[in-house]
């Protein structure tokens, strides 16, 4: 997990106002391979293993209420890159649920972006090993990141309103949100949040935070 991404991480129990302190056991260049993240407010500790962070909080949420991901065919990496405008610049890009399966293909066709796979809290951390520009997070419905720190996010339109609001919260100004399986409910939530729609076709919608 890249050190700059760690700087943007917050306590999933205490909320985005409380950053995390890193205790690294193993590093390679500017990436943390193994260690602990700790909150100075609640004293909670979250392990980093093979570059992936376990940000689950026991009993804070019902695991059945986490992010659901898409139900149909997963999008191709080239399509994601085009819709998010990953042709230049840099920043964090989040892929939520099973959409995170496209990260390694995205790494092959882009440069300078840090990709974050945000996995459901019932997943097993031991099956993930982060690679170059790949970062893995397991968490509940509260995303453990500061406000407006993601250049792009890919999410399912099937997510509930409070999950979608969390996605909006971490999206940066001029950042893009690509929604697969877009629904009337998800469109209403994003309109109410002040995002503007850039494109809509075949169940896919692209939004921008202005």
N, C-alpha and C positions, 0 to 999 in steps of 0.2 A: 504494500500500500504506500503510495507516494506521500512524502512528508507534507506537501502542500495540501493534499486532500485531508490528511489528519488535522491540519489547522482549521479546516472548515467543519469538522465533526463536533457534535454536541451531545449532551447526555439525553438518552431517550426517556429517562424518567423525569428529569427536571425541565426539559424543554430547550428551545434554541437560544435562550439567554445564557446558558451554561456550557462553556467549552470543555473539552476533555484534555487531560494531561497524559502525555505519552511516556511510557517506560519501555524502551526498546531492548530486547534481548539479542536480536539478530537483525542485521541490516545489510543491504547490498546497494552501494551507491546511495541514492536518496530514497530508497524504498525500505519500509519496515516489513520484514518477513515474519518475525515472531515477537510478541511482547504483550503489554497490557495498556489499555486506555482506562483512565480513572477520572471520576468527577470529584472535584473539591467540595461540592455542595452536599451531595447525598452519600459520598464515599463509595459509590457503586464502581465496580470494576468489570471491564469487558475485554475478553482475550482476543488477541490477533494471532492467527495460526496460518502459516503458508500465505501470508499477505491478505488474508480475509478476516474481517471483523465480525465477532458475534455480539450484536447489540440488542439481544433479547433481554426483556425485563420480566422475570417470573411473576405471574399473577397480575400484571398490569393490564393485560388485554386477553380476550378470548381468541385463541389461534384461528378459529373459524372466521374471524372478522378481519383477517389480514388481506393483503393485496392478492387478487385472484389471477391476474394475467389474462392472456387471450385464450379463446376456446378453439379457434380455427387454425388455419395454416399460418406459420410464422413468417414475417416479412424477411426479404433478402437484405443483406448488408448494404448493397448499393442503393436500394430504395430508401432505407433509413438515412444513409448519408446524404442523399439528394434532398429529402424532405426537411432534414434538420439544417441543411446548408453547411455541411462540414467540408467546405472546399478550401478554407483558409482560416487563419487565426488559431486560437487555442482555448482550452477550458475543460470543465467537467461535463460529461454526458452520462446520464443515468438511463438504464434500461431495467424496467420493473417486471418482476415475476419471470415467466418463461421467455419473455422477450430478451432476457439477458443472454440467451443461447447464441445470439449473433455477434457477441463482442469480439471474439477472436478473428472473425471475418472482417469486422470493421477496422480492427487494428491493421490488417493487411492493406487496406485501401485508403487509409487516412494517416495524417501526421499530426503530432503535437496535442492531441486530445487524450485526456484521461477518462477511461470508460469505467463506469461503476455498475456492477450487477447487483440489484437490490432484490434479495431473495426472501421468500416467505419464512416466517419464524418457525415453521414446523420442519424446515429443511435441515439436513445434516451438514454441519460445517466441514466435516472431514472429507467430503467428496469434492471440495473446491480447492484448487491451487492456482493462485493468481500468477499471471505472466506479465510480460512487459506491457505497460499502459493498461493493465487489467486490474481492477480492484473489486473485491467481493464484500458485500454486507448482508448479514442476516438480521432482520429486525421485525418488529411488530408494526402496527398501523402508523406510529409516529416516526417520521423520517429523521434520523439523527444528524441533521445538517443545519448550518446557519441559513438564514433567509437569503434568497436570491444568489445562490452560489453555483448554479448549474447553467451552462450554455445551452443545453438541450436535454430533453427527457422524452422517452418513449413509454407509453402506458396504454392499458386497455380501457376502452370506454365503458366497460362493465364494472369498473371500480365504484364503490359507494362514494357519496358526496364528501364525507370527511376525509377519505383517502385522496380524492381528487384535489381537495383544498390543500392538503399537505404537498402534493406535487406542484401546485401553483405557487405555494410559499417558497419553495427552493429554486424556482425558475428566475433567472436573472433578467434584468431589463434588456430588451432586444433578443432574449432567448426564445427558442422555439420548442413547442410541445407537439409531438406527433401522437395522435390518438387512433389506435386501431379498434375496429368494432365500435365506432362512434355511435352514441345513442342520443335521443332527445334529452334525456336527463343530464348526460355529461355536457352536452352543448349548452344547456341552460346554466349549469354550474360555472362553466368557463366564461360565458357572457357576463354573468353576474360578478365574476371576479375581475372584470375589466380587460380580459384578453381579447384580441381581435383575431378573427379567422382569416387565414391567408388562402386556404384551399380546402375543398371538400369534394370527395368523389369516392364511390364504391365502398362506403363504410369507413373511409379514412379521412381524418380532418387534421389540418396543421394550424396551430395557433401561435401567436406571438405576444410577448409582454412588452408593451410600449412604455 
